[in-house]
C-alpha cells in the first residue's frame, strides 16, 4: 500500500478506527497482564518470606 500523507496512513483505507482500536486494546490488555503478573509475583514473594520467617521462629 502507498499512502500520500500521514492522515491517509492513519485512516488505513477507511479501516483506521478498527485497526488502531485493535492495536490499542491489545496494548491495554498486555499492559494489564504485565501489571497483574507483577502484583502476583510480589504477593508470592511476600508469602514465601512470611512462611520462612514463621518457620524460623518455630524452630
HTML snippet that shows the backbone in 3Dmol.js (N, CA, C, O; Angstrom):
<script src="https://3Dmol.org/build/3Dmol-min.js"></script>
<div id="view" style="width:600px;height:400px;position:relative"></div>
<script>
const pdb = `
ATOM      1  N   UNK A   1       0.834  -1.186   0.000  1.00  0.00           N
ATOM      2  CA  UNK A   1       0.000   0.000   0.000  1.00  0.00           C
ATOM      3  C   UNK A   1       0.873   1.241   0.000  1.00  0.00           C
ATOM      4  O   UNK A   1       1.961   1.263   0.574  1.00  0.00           O
ATOM      5  N   UNK A   2       0.373   2.259  -0.649  1.00  0.00           N
ATOM      6  CA  UNK A   2       1.073   3.537  -0.683  1.00  0.00           C
ATOM      7  C   UNK A   2       0.162   4.600  -0.097  1.00  0.00           C
ATOM      8  O   UNK A   2      -1.020   4.686  -0.430  1.00  0.00           O
ATOM      9  N   UNK A   3       0.734   5.403   0.777  1.00  0.00           N
ATOM     10  CA  UNK A   3      -0.030   6.484   1.390  1.00  0.00           C
ATOM     11  C   UNK A   3       0.586   7.808   0.987  1.00  0.00           C
ATOM     12  O   UNK A   3       1.808   7.936   0.908  1.00  0.00           O
ATOM     13  N   UNK A   4      -0.263   8.790   0.732  1.00  0.00           N
ATOM     14  CA  UNK A   4       0.206  10.109   0.321  1.00  0.00           C
ATOM     15  C   UNK A   4       0.461  11.041   1.489  1.00  0.00           C
ATOM     16  O   UNK A   4       1.150  12.051   1.345  1.00  0.00           O
ATOM     17  N   UNK A   5      -0.093  10.704   2.645  1.00  0.00           N
ATOM     18  CA  UNK A   5       0.093  11.549   3.825  1.00  0.00           C
ATOM     19  C   UNK A   5      -0.077  10.706   5.085  1.00  0.00           C
ATOM     20  O   UNK A   5      -0.485   9.546   5.031  1.00  0.00           O
ATOM     21  N   UNK A   6       0.243  11.314   6.206  1.00  0.00           N
ATOM     22  CA  UNK A   6       0.088  10.633   7.485  1.00  0.00           C
ATOM     23  C   UNK A   6      -1.388  10.348   7.759  1.00  0.00           C
ATOM     24  O   UNK A   6      -1.729   9.293   8.293  1.00  0.00           O
ATOM     25  N   UNK A   7      -2.253  11.277   7.398  1.00  0.00           N
ATOM     26  CA  UNK A   7      -3.683  11.062   7.634  1.00  0.00           C
ATOM     27  C   UNK A   7      -4.206   9.899   6.794  1.00  0.00           C
ATOM     28  O   UNK A   7      -5.084   9.165   7.249  1.00  0.00           O
ATOM     29  N   UNK A   8      -3.690   9.717   5.588  1.00  0.00           N
ATOM     30  CA  UNK A   8      -4.060   8.547   4.783  1.00  0.00           C
ATOM     31  C   UNK A   8      -3.593   7.260   5.464  1.00  0.00           C
ATOM     32  O   UNK A   8      -4.313   6.261   5.485  1.00  0.00           O
ATOM     33  N   UNK A   9      -2.388   7.295   6.015  1.00  0.00           N
ATOM     34  CA  UNK A   9      -1.867   6.131   6.729  1.00  0.00           C
ATOM     35  C   UNK A   9      -2.736   5.808   7.945  1.00  0.00           C
ATOM     36  O   UNK A   9      -3.087   4.650   8.170  1.00  0.00           O
ATOM     37  N   UNK A  10      -3.081   6.833   8.726  1.00  0.00           N
ATOM     38  CA  UNK A  10      -3.896   6.608   9.923  1.00  0.00           C
ATOM     39  C   UNK A  10      -5.313   6.160   9.575  1.00  0.00           C
ATOM     40  O   UNK A  10      -5.929   5.414  10.337  1.00  0.00           O
ATOM     41  N   UNK A  11      -5.833   6.603   8.440  1.00  0.00           N
ATOM     42  CA  UNK A  11      -7.179   6.217   8.018  1.00  0.00           C
ATOM     43  C   UNK A  11      -7.221   4.757   7.564  1.00  0.00           C
ATOM     44  O   UNK A  11      -8.272   4.121   7.635  1.00  0.00           O
ATOM     45  N   UNK A  12      -6.100   4.226   7.104  1.00  0.00           N
ATOM     46  CA  UNK A  12      -5.987   2.831   6.676  1.00  0.00           C
ATOM     47  C   UNK A  12      -7.083   2.435   5.685  1.00  0.00           C
ATOM     48  O   UNK A  12      -7.680   1.366   5.800  1.00  0.00           O
ATOM     49  N   UNK A  13      -7.331   3.292   4.734  1.00  0.00           N
ATOM     50  CA  UNK A  13      -8.319   2.982   3.698  1.00  0.00           C
ATOM     51  C   UNK A  13      -9.735   2.838   4.243  1.00  0.00           C
ATOM     52  O   UNK A  13     -10.537   2.072   3.709  1.00  0.00           O
ATOM     53  N   UNK A  14     -10.037   3.569   5.298  1.00  0.00           N
ATOM     54  CA  UNK A  14     -11.370   3.515   5.892  1.00  0.00           C
ATOM     55  C   UNK A  14     -11.486   2.552   7.055  1.00  0.00           C
ATOM     56  O   UNK A  14     -12.523   2.508   7.717  1.00  0.00           O
ATOM     57  N   UNK A  15     -10.441   1.779   7.319  1.00  0.00           N
ATOM     58  CA  UNK A  15     -10.459   0.812   8.416  1.00  0.00           C
ATOM     59  C   UNK A  15      -9.597   1.256   9.600  1.00  0.00           C
ATOM     60  O   UNK A  15      -9.296   0.451  10.482  1.00  0.00           O
ATOM     61  N   UNK A  16      -9.205   2.509   9.625  1.00  0.00           N
ATOM     62  CA  UNK A  16      -8.301   3.010  10.656  1.00  0.00           C
ATOM     63  C   UNK A  16      -8.833   2.846  12.068  1.00  0.00           C
ATOM     64  O   UNK A  16      -8.092   2.452  12.968  1.00  0.00           O
ATOM     65  N   UNK A  17     -10.109   3.145  12.271  1.00  0.00           N
ATOM     66  CA  UNK A  17     -10.681   3.024  13.611  1.00  0.00           C
ATOM     67  C   UNK A  17     -10.591   1.577  14.100  1.00  0.00           C
ATOM     68  O   UNK A  17     -10.230   1.334  15.251  1.00  0.00           O
ATOM     69  N   UNK A  18     -10.911   0.636  13.248  1.00  0.00           N
ATOM     70  CA  UNK A  18     -10.826  -0.777  13.609  1.00  0.00           C
ATOM     71  C   UNK A  18      -9.375  -1.193  13.862  1.00  0.00           C
ATOM     72  O   UNK A  18      -9.077  -1.841  14.866  1.00  0.00           O
ATOM     73  N   UNK A  19      -8.481  -0.821  12.954  1.00  0.00           N
ATOM     74  CA  UNK A  19      -7.074  -1.224  13.069  1.00  0.00           C
ATOM     75  C   UNK A  19      -6.444  -0.624  14.315  1.00  0.00           C
ATOM     76  O   UNK A  19      -5.866  -1.351  15.123  1.00  0.00           O
ATOM     77  N   UNK A  20      -6.543   0.690  14.485  1.00  0.00           N
ATOM     78  CA  UNK A  20      -5.888   1.347  15.622  1.00  0.00           C
ATOM     79  C   UNK A  20      -6.594   1.029  16.934  1.00  0.00           C
ATOM     80  O   UNK A  20      -5.955   0.970  17.985  1.00  0.00           O
ATOM     81  N   UNK A  21      -7.905   0.823  16.879  1.00  0.00           N
ATOM     82  CA  UNK A  21      -8.620   0.386  18.075  1.00  0.00           C
ATOM     83  C   UNK A  21      -8.173  -0.995  18.528  1.00  0.00           C
ATOM     84  O   UNK A  21      -8.042  -1.256  19.724  1.00  0.00           O
ATOM     85  N   UNK A  22      -7.940  -1.876  17.564  1.00  0.00           N
ATOM     86  CA  UNK A  22      -7.454  -3.223  17.878  1.00  0.00           C
ATOM     87  C   UNK A  22      -6.059  -3.174  18.479  1.00  0.00           C
ATOM     88  O   UNK A  22      -5.776  -3.865  19.458  1.00  0.00           O
ATOM     89  N   UNK A  23      -5.190  -2.362  17.899  1.00  0.00           N
ATOM     90  CA  UNK A  23      -3.844  -2.207  18.459  1.00  0.00           C
ATOM     91  C   UNK A  23      -3.906  -1.639  19.864  1.00  0.00           C
ATOM     92  O   UNK A  23      -3.209  -2.114  20.761  1.00  0.00           O
ATOM     93  N   UNK A  24      -4.729  -0.633  20.058  1.00  0.00           N
ATOM     94  CA  UNK A  24      -4.850  -0.005  21.375  1.00  0.00           C
ATOM     95  C   UNK A  24      -5.389  -0.958  22.424  1.00  0.00           C
ATOM     96  O   UNK A  24      -4.873  -1.014  23.540  1.00  0.00           O
ATOM     97  N   UNK A  25      -6.421  -1.707  22.074  1.00  0.00           N
ATOM     98  CA  UNK A  25      -6.998  -2.670  23.012  1.00  0.00           C
ATOM     99  C   UNK A  25      -5.992  -3.766  23.351  1.00  0.00           C
ATOM    100  O   UNK A  25      -5.873  -4.167  24.508  1.00  0.00           O
ATOM    101  N   UNK A  26      -5.275  -4.245  22.350  1.00  0.00           N
ATOM    102  CA  UNK A  26      -4.258  -5.273  22.586  1.00  0.00           C
ATOM    103  C   UNK A  26      -3.165  -4.750  23.508  1.00  0.00           C
ATOM    104  O   UNK A  26      -2.745  -5.450  24.429  1.00  0.00           O
ATOM    105  N   UNK A  27      -2.701  -3.527  23.270  1.00  0.00           N
ATOM    106  CA  UNK A  27      -1.674  -2.938  24.130  1.00  0.00           C
ATOM    107  C   UNK A  27      -2.181  -2.783  25.567  1.00  0.00           C
ATOM    108  O   UNK A  27      -1.431  -3.018  26.515  1.00  0.00           O
ATOM    109  N   UNK A  28      -3.441  -2.392  25.734  1.00  0.00           N
ATOM    110  CA  UNK A  28      -4.007  -2.235  27.077  1.00  0.00           C
ATOM    111  C   UNK A  28      -4.106  -3.581  27.799  1.00  0.00           C
ATOM    112  O   UNK A  28      -3.821  -3.671  28.993  1.00  0.00           O
ATOM    113  N   UNK A  29      -4.507  -4.618  27.078  1.00  0.00           N
ATOM    114  CA  UNK A  29      -4.616  -5.948  27.681  1.00  0.00           C
ATOM    115  C   UNK A  29      -3.237  -6.470  28.072  1.00  0.00           C
ATOM    116  O   UNK A  29      -3.076  -7.032  29.155  1.00  0.00           O
ATOM    117  N   UNK A  30      -2.254  -6.295  27.214  1.00  0.00           N
ATOM    118  CA  UNK A  30      -0.894  -6.752  27.522  1.00  0.00           C
ATOM    119  C   UNK A  30      -0.338  -5.984  28.720  1.00  0.00           C
ATOM    120  O   UNK A  30       0.287  -6.584  29.595  1.00  0.00           O
ATOM    121  N   UNK A  31      -0.551  -4.678  28.774  1.00  0.00           N
ATOM    122  CA  UNK A  31      -0.081  -3.877  29.912  1.00  0.00           C
ATOM    123  C   UNK A  31      -0.780  -4.320  31.196  1.00  0.00           C
ATOM    124  O   UNK A  31      -0.141  -4.415  32.244  1.00  0.00           O
ATOM    125  N   UNK A  32      -2.076  -4.588  31.126  1.00  0.00           N
ATOM    126  CA  UNK A  32      -2.797  -5.074  32.296  1.00  0.00           C
ATOM    127  C   UNK A  32      -2.277  -6.419  32.770  1.00  0.00           C
ATOM    128  O   UNK A  32      -2.157  -6.656  33.972  1.00  0.00           O
ATOM    129  N   UNK A  33      -1.972  -7.289  31.839  1.00  0.00           N
ATOM    130  CA  UNK A  33      -1.421  -8.601  32.188  1.00  0.00           C
ATOM    131  C   UNK A  33      -0.079  -8.461  32.889  1.00  0.00           C
ATOM    132  O   UNK A  33       0.180  -9.139  33.883  1.00  0.00           O
ATOM    133  N   UNK A  34       0.768  -7.589  32.377  1.00  0.00           N
ATOM    134  CA  UNK A  34       2.079  -7.363  32.996  1.00  0.00           C
ATOM    135  C   UNK A  34       1.912  -6.835  34.417  1.00  0.00           C
ATOM    136  O   UNK A  34       2.595  -7.295  35.333  1.00  0.00           O
ATOM    137  N   UNK A  35       1.011  -5.875  34.607  1.00  0.00           N
ATOM    138  CA  UNK A  35       0.786  -5.320  35.944  1.00  0.00           C
ATOM    139  C   UNK A  35       0.233  -6.375  36.901  1.00  0.00           C
ATOM    140  O   UNK A  35       0.636  -6.429  38.063  1.00  0.00           O
ATOM    141  N   UNK A  36      -0.679  -7.206  36.424  1.00  0.00           N
ATOM    142  CA  UNK A  36      -1.229  -8.257  37.281  1.00  0.00           C
ATOM    143  C   UNK A  36      -0.170  -9.301  37.642  1.00  0.00           C
ATOM    144  O   UNK A  36      -0.136  -9.789  38.772  1.00  0.00           O
ATOM    145  N   UNK A  37       0.684  -9.638  36.690  1.00  0.00           N
ATOM    146  CA  UNK A  37       1.755 -10.598  36.977  1.00  0.00           C
ATOM    147  C   UNK A  37       2.744 -10.040  37.991  1.00  0.00           C
ATOM    148  O   UNK A  37       3.220 -10.767  38.863  1.00  0.00           O
ATOM    149  N   UNK A  38       3.053  -8.752  37.880  1.00  0.00           N
ATOM    150  CA  UNK A  38       3.965  -8.137  38.850  1.00  0.00           C
ATOM    151  C   UNK A  38       3.367  -8.150  40.250  1.00  0.00           C
ATOM    152  O   UNK A  38       4.067  -8.431  41.222  1.00  0.00           O
ATOM    153  N   UNK A  39       2.075  -7.848  40.356  1.00  0.00           N
ATOM    154  CA  UNK A  39       1.413  -7.854  41.660  1.00  0.00           C
ATOM    155  C   UNK A  39       1.366  -9.272  42.226  1.00  0.00           C
ATOM    156  O   UNK A  39       1.581  -9.471  43.422  1.00  0.00           O
ATOM    157  N   UNK A  40       1.087 -10.250  41.378  1.00  0.00           N
ATOM    158  CA  UNK A  40       1.040 -11.639  41.816  1.00  0.00           C
ATOM    159  C   UNK A  40       2.414 -12.105  42.295  1.00  0.00           C
ATOM    160  O   UNK A  40       2.522 -12.798  43.306  1.00  0.00           O
ATOM    161  N   UNK A  41       3.449 -11.726  41.576  1.00  0.00           N
ATOM    162  CA  UNK A  41       4.814 -12.094  41.962  1.00  0.00           C
ATOM    163  C   UNK A  41       5.161 -11.497  43.310  1.00  0.00           C
ATOM    164  O   UNK A  41       5.752 -12.165  44.158  1.00  0.00           O
ATOM    165  N   UNK A  42       4.793 -10.236  43.509  1.00  0.00           N
ATOM    166  CA  UNK A  42       5.068  -9.560  44.776  1.00  0.00           C
ATOM    167  C   UNK A  42       4.372 -10.279  45.928  1.00  0.00           C
ATOM    168  O   UNK A  42       4.970 -10.485  46.984  1.00  0.00           O
ATOM    169  N   UNK A  43       3.110 -10.661  45.726  1.00  0.00           N
ATOM    170  CA  UNK A  43       2.367 -11.375  46.769  1.00  0.00           C
ATOM    171  C   UNK A  43       2.979 -12.733  47.074  1.00  0.00           C
ATOM    172  O   UNK A  43       3.065 -13.125  48.238  1.00  0.00           O
ATOM    173  N   UNK A  44       3.397 -13.441  46.062  1.00  0.00           N
ATOM    174  CA  UNK A  44       4.019 -14.748  46.259  1.00  0.00           C
ATOM    175  C   UNK A  44       5.311 -14.605  47.052  1.00  0.00           C
ATOM    176  O   UNK A  44       5.563 -15.372  47.981  1.00  0.00           O
ATOM    177  N   UNK A  45       6.125 -13.627  46.687  1.00  0.00           N
ATOM    178  CA  UNK A  45       7.384 -13.426  47.407  1.00  0.00           C
ATOM    179  C   UNK A  45       7.141 -13.037  48.861  1.00  0.00           C
ATOM    180  O   UNK A  45       7.859 -13.492  49.752  1.00  0.00           O
ATOM    181  N   UNK A  46       6.135 -12.198  49.110  1.00  0.00           N
ATOM    182  CA  UNK A  46       5.810 -11.828  50.488  1.00  0.00           C
ATOM    183  C   UNK A  46       5.326 -13.041  51.279  1.00  0.00           C
ATOM    184  O   UNK A  46       5.703 -13.212  52.439  1.00  0.00           O
ATOM    185  N   UNK A  47       4.497 -13.879  50.667  1.00  0.00           N
ATOM    186  CA  UNK A  47       4.020 -15.086  51.348  1.00  0.00           C
ATOM    187  C   UNK A  47       5.168 -16.038  51.669  1.00  0.00           C
ATOM    188  O   UNK A  47       5.221 -16.605  52.760  1.00  0.00           O
ATOM    189  N   UNK A  48       6.079 -16.211  50.726  1.00  0.00           N
ATOM    190  CA  UNK A  48       7.239 -17.076  50.971  1.00  0.00           C
ATOM    191  C   UNK A  48       8.106 -16.525  52.087  1.00  0.00           C
ATOM    192  O   UNK A  48       8.588 -17.273  52.937  1.00  0.00           O
ATOM    193  N   UNK A  49       8.302 -15.215  52.083  1.00  0.00           N
ATOM    194  CA  UNK A  49       9.109 -14.583  53.134  1.00  0.00           C
ATOM    195  C   UNK A  49       8.457 -14.789  54.495  1.00  0.00           C
ATOM    196  O   UNK A  49       9.134 -15.121  55.468  1.00  0.00           O
ATOM    197  N   UNK A  50       7.146 -14.594  54.562  1.00  0.00           N
ATOM    198  CA  UNK A  50       6.439 -14.776  55.831  1.00  0.00           C
ATOM    199  C   UNK A  50       6.490 -16.224  56.308  1.00  0.00           C
ATOM    200  O   UNK A  50       6.631 -16.477  57.504  1.00  0.00           O
ATOM    201  N   UNK A  51       6.375 -17.175  55.383  1.00  0.00           N
ATOM    202  CA  UNK A  51       6.464 -18.581  55.748  1.00  0.00           C
ATOM    203  C   UNK A  51       7.843 -18.919  56.287  1.00  0.00           C
ATOM    204  O   UNK A  51       7.966 -19.623  57.289  1.00  0.00           O
ATOM    205  N   UNK A  52       8.886 -18.417  55.623  1.00  0.00           N
ATOM    206  CA  UNK A  52      10.245 -18.679  56.099  1.00  0.00           C
ATOM    207  C   UNK A  52      10.474 -18.069  57.471  1.00  0.00           C
ATOM    208  O   UNK A  52      11.101 -18.693  58.328  1.00  0.00           O
ATOM    209  N   UNK A  53       9.980 -16.870  57.690  1.00  0.00           N
ATOM    210  CA  UNK A  53      10.148 -16.234  58.998  1.00  0.00           C
ATOM    211  C   UNK A  53       9.388 -16.982  60.084  1.00  0.00           C
ATOM    212  O   UNK A  53       9.878 -17.110  61.206  1.00  0.00           O
ATOM    213  N   UNK A  54       8.193 -17.479  59.763  1.00  0.00           N
ATOM    214  CA  UNK A  54       7.428 -18.212  60.772  1.00  0.00           C
ATOM    215  C   UNK A  54       8.069 -19.573  61.069  1.00  0.00           C
ATOM    216  O   UNK A  54       8.003 -20.052  62.201  1.00  0.00           O
ATOM    217  N   UNK A  55       8.682 -20.193  60.068  1.00  0.00           N
ATOM    218  CA  UNK A  55       9.371 -21.472  60.303  1.00  0.00           C
ATOM    219  C   UNK A  55      10.600 -21.260  61.192  1.00  0.00           C
ATOM    220  O   UNK A  55      10.909 -22.104  62.034  1.00  0.00           O
ATOM    221  N   UNK A  56      11.287 -20.156  61.012  1.00  0.00           N
ATOM    222  CA  UNK A  56      12.484 -19.865  61.826  1.00  0.00           C
ATOM    223  C   UNK A  56      12.110 -19.621  63.276  1.00  0.00           C
ATOM    224  O   UNK A  56      12.846 -20.020  64.179  1.00  0.00           O
ATOM    225  N   UNK A  57      10.981 -18.974  63.515  1.00  0.00           N
ATOM    226  CA  UNK A  57      10.586 -18.678  64.889  1.00  0.00           C
ATOM    227  C   UNK A  57      10.073 -19.932  65.592  1.00  0.00           C
ATOM    228  O   UNK A  57      10.156 -20.025  66.817  1.00  0.00           O
ATOM    229  N   UNK A  58       9.540 -20.906  64.834  1.00  0.00           N
ATOM    230  CA  UNK A  58       9.046 -22.151  65.442  1.00  0.00           C
ATOM    231  C   UNK A  58      10.176 -23.081  65.823  1.00  0.00           C
ATOM    232  O   UNK A  58      10.045 -23.845  66.779  1.00  0.00           O
ATOM    233  N   UNK A  59      11.277 -23.036  65.106  1.00  0.00           N
ATOM    234  CA  UNK A  59      12.367 -23.978  65.398  1.00  0.00           C
ATOM    235  C   UNK A  59      13.430 -23.397  66.284  1.00  0.00           C
ATOM    236  O   UNK A  59      14.403 -24.078  66.609  1.00  0.00           O
TER     237      UNK A  59
END
`;
const viewer = $3Dmol.createViewer("view");
viewer.addModel(pdb, "pdb");
viewer.setStyle({}, {cartoon: {color: "spectrum"}});
viewer.zoomTo();
viewer.render();
</script>
